[in-house]
Amino acid sequence: MQEGGWIVSQPDTSPVRLECPMDSQLPELLRGLGYNLQSGGIGERLMPFAETLKEHGRTNTITRQQVGVGIVGLWQLDLRCVFAANAETRTCAGIC
């Protein structure tokens, strides 16, 4: 996701589960858009990171990609909606 998060729930299921880095602005952004976002606590996720090393006494640098454990916030959205026969009336648990 562009704002720093991952959808981790199965397709076509509700609630939709999200994971975000602890410093991500995604939860506030979604709340600002009117979504009913519920916190699910914190968890761990394997995340990529780059490490740049400089050889001692030389100008060479080496950049290597690694994977490590990162702490993420767990969130969920309930997107289930019940639509009445009339398309203009609907009730939602969450946002639709």
N, C-alpha and C positions, 0 to 999 in steps of 0.2 A: 504494500500500500504506500502511496506517496507520502502520507503523513506519519509513517512509522508504526505500522501494526500489521498483524496477520489474522486472517479469518481462518479458524481452525475447526469449525463445525462441519458436519457432513452437508453436502448440497441439499437444498430443498427441505431443510429442517428448521424448526424454531424451538428454542431460542438460538439465535446466531451467537457463536462464541468468538471472542477476539482476544488476542494477546498483544500487548504493547510494551515497549521499553518503559521503564519507570519514569523517564523524563519526557515521554511523548506528550504532545498536546492533543492527540487524537480524541481521548475521552471528552475533554472540554469542547473541542470542535463539534463532536456529535451531539453533545447536550445543547450547545448553542443553536444547532439546527433543529432542535425539538425532539430528538430521540430520547426514549426512556432507557437510559443505560444503567445497568446494575453492576456493582463491583462483585467480583468473585474471589478477591484476595490476590495473593502473589504466587508465582510459580517459577519454574526454570525452563529455559529453552536453549538449545544449541544454536549459537550465533557465530557468524564469520567475523573475523577481524584481521587487519593487516599489521604486521610488525616490521619495522625497518631497522636493520642492524648496520653499524658502521664497523668495518674491520679496524682493529687497533693499529695505529701507525700508518694507515693507508687512507686513500680517499674513496675507496670502493664502498658502496652501500649495497646491501642485499635486502630486498623486500620479500617477505614470505606471507602467504595466506594461511590462516589457521582457523580452527573452530574451537570455541570454548563455551562454557556454561554462562549464560546471562540471566539476570533476574528480570522478570516481566510482570506486569499487572494483568490480571485476568478480568475480562468484562463480558457481559452478555446483553443482547437485545431480544425482546420478545416481539416477533413480527406477525404473530397469528392475528388474523382479522376475520370477523364474521360479517359477511355482506348480506344485507336484507334484500328482498326481492326487488325493491326499488333501488336503483343504482346510486341515487343521491343520498341515501341514508346508510350509514355503516357505523359499527362500533368496533373499537380497536383496543386490544391489550398491548400497549406499546405505541408504536408509530407505524403508519401505513402509507 
